[in-house]
Every structure is written in C-alpha cells, then in structure tokens.
Amino acid sequence: MSADAVPALPKYYLLKTEILQLIAQEPPGAMIPTERALAERYKTSRTTVRQAISELVAEGKLGRIQGHGTFVAPPKVTHVRQLTSFSDDVRADGLRPDAKVLGLGTVKASPETAGRLEVPEGGTVHRLERIRLIDGEPLAHEVAYLPGKLPRFKANLEKSGSLYAALADGYGIHIIDVEDTVETALAGPEEVRLLGIEMGAPLLVVHRLARTAAGTPVEWTRSAFRGDRFRFVARVKSGS
C-alpha cells in the first residue's frame, strides 16, 4: 500500500452507517431487526452486526433490553450547566426531573473533600448520595459533600425538591460561582447496578465545586452521567 493510500473502513463501521440510515426515520422506541435479519439483509456476519450495534448503543443511538431486543433510543438529554440546579436545567428542557436518595448523613472529610471545601481533614461534612432521574429513567449517580451546620437538612431537601433551592430557602446560602471539571470513564459494577447500564458503558463524570459570593465553598459533588443518554453543554456570556 502506498503512503497516500487510504485504508479501507472496517466492515462494522460501514454497517453502522447503514443501520443509522435504516433508523433515521423511525420514532424512539421502534424495534430494529434482529442480528440474524440484519446479517442476512447486509450479507455480513452476525459478529460484525453485533459490533456495529454495540457501538451504536454506546453512542446512545440505539437502546437494548435483555430478552426484548434492540430499539431506537430517544434523544440525549441536554444539560446546560450554569448557576442553576440539575432540576431547573431539566425542567427548562420540558422534562420531568426526580431524585432517589440513597443516603444522607454526616461523614469525616477525606483529604480531597477537606481540601475542596476548605475544612479540616477529618472534620464533619454532610454526604448526600442520589440517583438523578429524567422522566423516571436513571440518568446519573451523584454524591455531594457540604460543609457547615444544616439543621433539618433532610426535611428541607424533601420540601424543596432541589439541593440549591434547599440551600437558598432553608439556610440563605446562595451559589453564585461554580467550577465544573468534566472527564470520561467506563461503567463499573456500581454504575451497572444503579443506572441499569452495561459493564464498560461510557460515562461522563462531572466534578462541581460551588461557592457563595464571599468565595466560601458550599458544595463538592461528583456526578456520573450515562454517556448514552446525556450530553454536556456550557454557556458563557461575553463580558460576564
């Protein structure tokens, strides 16, 4: 092969483009043909079909339910991270946010958490663990750490339905500055169990440090979002 020659595209990649064309006009939830039917239709092996479908599932174009088949996935949730809560952002997209609290209590701050929240290492911080849901579907596993005294924290959180609303309404804590750090990861056993995804599925992990007007840290959160159902959008206004 000459230096200028372009290598041939893998068979599974070519099949991916064919399947994308096949489902382009199909509504979310529509079932696609079986692996056997696709292999016969495109005159290729089931191994090639399986690889193409697996990548489309990882990319959020297709969904798969064990024992039921593969279907056209709904559009990804667009989450605009700004000085609003997850719930506010989701409602702005016309979707229904919800959260399932897995744990709420106090723990000793680890070295990393203490450094982020500017509290003594081993000091007491609040730990809130939740599953964030969109229209009843698990989207993210979230663990938040918060410093300071927050009396009746659980009751205020249940009443407000949003962490930021609970902080503002219950304690007069207003977040005006956030720093989000985004990285990718692969789902492990915990995410498989909590989010109902496959082992090794792509995740978008967002670490958020939130501060008040005085620069005091009030939230350090790790959120692991399903990569097949979520995309991250950040907006910055010029001059702000």
C-alpha positions as CSV (number, residue, x, y, z in Angstrom):
1,M,0.0,0.0,0.0
2,S,1.4,3.4,-1.0
3,A,2.0,6.2,1.6
4,D,-1.0,8.1,0.1
5,A,-3.4,5.1,0.1
6,V,-6.4,5.4,2.4
7,P,-7.0,2.3,4.5
8,A,-10.3,0.5,3.9
9,L,-13.0,1.2,6.5
10,P,-13.8,-1.7,8.8
11,K,-16.9,-3.7,7.9
12,Y,-18.7,-3.0,11.2
13,Y,-18.2,0.8,10.7
14,L,-19.7,0.6,7.2
15,L,-22.6,-1.4,8.7
16,K,-23.1,1.3,11.4
17,T,-23.8,3.9,8.7
18,E,-26.3,1.6,7.0
19,I,-28.1,1.0,10.3
20,L,-28.2,4.7,11.0
21,Q,-29.8,5.3,7.6
22,L,-32.2,2.4,8.4
23,I,-33.4,4.0,11.7
24,A,-33.2,7.7,10.6
25,Q,-37.0,8.0,10.1
26,E,-38.0,5.6,12.9
27,P,-39.5,7.0,16.2
28,P,-37.9,6.4,19.6
29,G,-38.8,3.0,20.9
30,A,-39.2,1.4,17.4
31,M,-37.6,-2.1,17.4
32,I,-34.9,-2.8,14.8
33,P,-34.5,-6.1,13.0
34,T,-32.7,-8.9,14.8
35,E,-29.0,-9.6,14.4
36,R,-29.8,-12.6,12.2
37,A,-32.1,-10.5,10.0
38,L,-29.5,-7.7,9.7
39,A,-26.8,-10.1,8.8
40,E,-28.9,-11.6,6.0
41,R,-30.0,-8.2,4.8
42,Y,-26.5,-6.8,4.5
43,K,-24.8,-10.0,3.7
44,T,-22.4,-10.0,6.6
45,S,-21.6,-11.9,9.8
46,R,-23.5,-11.7,13.0
47,T,-20.2,-10.8,14.7
48,T,-20.0,-7.7,12.5
49,V,-23.6,-6.8,13.2
50,R,-23.1,-7.3,16.9
51,Q,-20.1,-4.9,17.0
52,A,-21.9,-2.3,15.0
53,I,-24.9,-2.4,17.3
54,S,-22.8,-2.3,20.4
55,E,-21.1,0.9,19.3
56,L,-24.5,2.5,18.4
57,V,-25.8,1.5,21.9
58,A,-22.7,3.1,23.5
59,E,-23.2,6.2,21.4
60,G,-26.8,6.5,22.5
61,K,-28.3,5.9,19.0
62,L,-29.8,2.5,20.0
63,G,-31.1,1.0,23.2
64,R,-31.1,-2.6,24.3
65,I,-33.2,-4.6,26.7
66,Q,-32.0,-8.1,27.5
67,G,-34.5,-10.6,26.2
68,H,-36.6,-8.0,24.4
69,G,-34.4,-6.7,21.6
70,T,-32.8,-3.5,20.3
71,F,-34.7,-0.3,19.7
72,V,-34.2,3.3,18.5
73,A,-33.1,5.4,21.5
74,P,-34.7,8.7,22.5
75,P,-32.7,11.9,22.0
76,K,-30.0,12.6,24.6
77,V,-30.8,14.8,27.5
78,T,-29.0,18.2,27.0
79,H,-27.9,19.5,30.4
80,V,-26.8,23.2,30.5
81,R,-24.5,23.5,33.5
82,Q,-24.8,27.0,34.9
83,L,-25.7,28.7,38.1
84,T,-28.9,26.6,38.3
85,S,-29.6,23.2,39.7
86,F,-30.0,20.0,37.8
87,S,-33.7,20.1,38.4
88,D,-34.0,23.6,36.9
89,D,-32.0,22.8,33.9
90,V,-34.1,19.7,33.2
91,R,-37.4,21.4,33.6
92,A,-36.2,24.1,31.1
93,D,-36.0,21.3,28.6
94,G,-39.6,20.3,29.2
95,L,-38.6,17.1,31.1
96,R,-39.5,15.8,34.5
97,P,-36.6,15.6,37.0
98,D,-36.6,13.4,40.0
99,A,-34.2,12.0,42.5
100,K,-33.9,8.9,44.6
101,V,-32.0,9.5,47.8
102,L,-29.7,6.5,48.6
103,G,-28.1,8.0,51.6
104,L,-28.0,11.2,53.7
105,G,-25.8,11.7,56.8
106,T,-22.5,13.1,58.1
107,V,-19.1,11.7,57.5
108,K,-15.5,12.6,58.1
109,A,-14.0,14.7,55.3
110,S,-11.4,12.8,53.2
111,P,-8.2,14.7,52.3
112,E,-9.6,15.6,48.9
113,T,-13.0,16.7,50.2
114,A,-11.4,18.7,53.0
115,G,-9.2,20.5,50.5
116,R,-12.0,21.3,48.2
117,L,-14.4,22.5,50.9
118,E,-11.6,24.2,52.9
119,V,-12.4,22.4,56.1
120,P,-10.1,20.4,58.4
121,E,-9.2,16.9,57.3
122,G,-11.4,14.5,59.3
123,G,-13.9,17.2,60.1
124,T,-17.6,16.6,59.7
125,V,-19.4,17.2,56.4
126,H,-22.8,16.2,55.1
127,R,-22.9,13.5,52.4
128,L,-25.8,13.2,50.1
129,E,-26.0,10.3,47.6
130,R,-28.7,10.3,45.0
131,I,-29.8,8.8,41.7
132,R,-30.9,11.5,39.3
133,L,-33.8,10.5,37.1
134,I,-35.3,12.0,33.9
135,D,-38.9,11.0,33.2
136,G,-38.4,8.1,35.5
137,E,-35.2,6.8,33.8
138,P,-31.9,6.7,35.8
139,L,-29.5,9.2,34.3
140,A,-26.8,9.9,36.9
141,H,-25.3,8.7,40.2
142,E,-24.4,11.7,42.3
143,V,-22.5,12.1,45.6
144,A,-22.4,15.6,47.1
145,Y,-20.5,16.9,50.1
146,L,-21.5,20.0,52.0
147,P,-19.8,21.7,55.0
148,G,-21.3,23.6,57.9
149,K,-24.4,23.1,60.0
150,L,-27.5,22.3,58.1
151,P,-30.3,21.5,60.6
152,R,-33.3,19.6,59.3
153,F,-31.4,19.1,56.1
154,K,-33.4,16.0,55.0
155,A,-36.8,17.8,55.6
156,N,-35.7,20.9,53.7
157,L,-34.4,18.9,50.8
158,E,-37.6,16.9,50.6
159,K,-39.7,20.1,50.8
160,S,-37.7,21.9,48.1
161,G,-37.0,19.0,45.8
162,S,-33.7,20.6,44.8
163,L,-30.4,20.9,46.6
164,Y,-29.8,24.5,45.5
165,A,-33.4,25.5,46.5
166,A,-33.0,23.9,49.9
167,L,-29.7,25.7,50.5
168,A,-31.2,29.0,49.4
169,D,-34.7,28.7,51.1
170,G,-33.6,26.9,54.2
171,Y,-30.3,28.4,55.0
172,G,-29.9,31.6,53.0
173,I,-27.0,30.0,51.1
174,H,-26.9,31.3,47.5
175,I,-24.5,29.8,45.0
176,I,-23.1,32.4,42.5
177,D,-19.9,30.7,41.2
178,V,-19.3,27.1,40.1
179,E,-16.4,25.3,38.6
180,D,-17.1,22.1,36.6
181,T,-14.4,19.6,35.7
182,V,-15.5,17.0,33.1
183,E,-13.9,13.7,32.3
184,T,-14.8,10.4,30.8
185,A,-14.9,7.0,32.5
186,L,-16.3,3.5,31.9
187,A,-19.1,2.0,34.0
188,G,-18.1,-0.4,36.7
189,P,-20.2,-2.8,38.8
190,E,-21.7,0.1,40.9
191,E,-22.9,2.1,37.9
192,V,-24.2,-1.1,36.3
193,R,-26.3,-1.8,39.4
194,L,-27.5,1.8,40.0
195,L,-28.0,3.0,36.5
196,G,-29.1,-0.2,34.7
197,I,-26.4,0.0,32.1
198,E,-23.8,-2.5,30.7
199,M,-20.4,-3.0,32.2
200,G,-17.9,-0.7,30.4
201,A,-20.6,1.6,29.1
202,P,-19.3,5.2,28.7
203,L,-19.8,7.7,31.5
204,L,-19.5,11.5,31.6
205,V,-18.1,12.3,35.1
206,V,-18.6,15.9,36.3
207,H,-17.0,17.3,39.5
208,R,-18.6,20.5,40.7
209,L,-17.2,23.0,43.2
210,A,-19.8,25.7,44.1
211,R,-19.1,28.9,46.1
212,T,-21.0,31.8,47.6
213,A,-20.5,35.4,46.7
214,A,-17.9,35.6,49.5
215,G,-15.9,32.7,47.8
216,T,-16.9,30.2,50.5
217,P,-17.1,26.6,49.2
218,V,-20.5,25.1,49.8
219,E,-20.7,22.0,47.6
220,W,-18.3,19.5,46.2
221,T,-20.1,16.9,44.0
222,R,-19.2,14.0,41.8
223,S,-21.9,13.2,39.2
224,A,-21.5,10.1,36.9
225,F,-23.9,10.6,33.9
226,R,-24.8,7.9,31.4
227,G,-22.9,8.7,28.2
228,D,-25.7,7.1,26.1
229,R,-28.3,9.5,27.4
230,F,-26.5,12.7,28.3
231,R,-24.6,15.5,26.7
232,F,-22.9,18.4,28.4
233,V,-23.5,22.0,27.2
234,A,-21.8,25.0,28.9
235,R,-22.8,28.6,28.1
236,V,-20.7,31.6,28.8
237,K,-21.9,35.2,28.2
238,S,-19.3,37.5,26.8
239,G,-18.2,40.1,29.3
240,S,-19.8,38.3,32.3
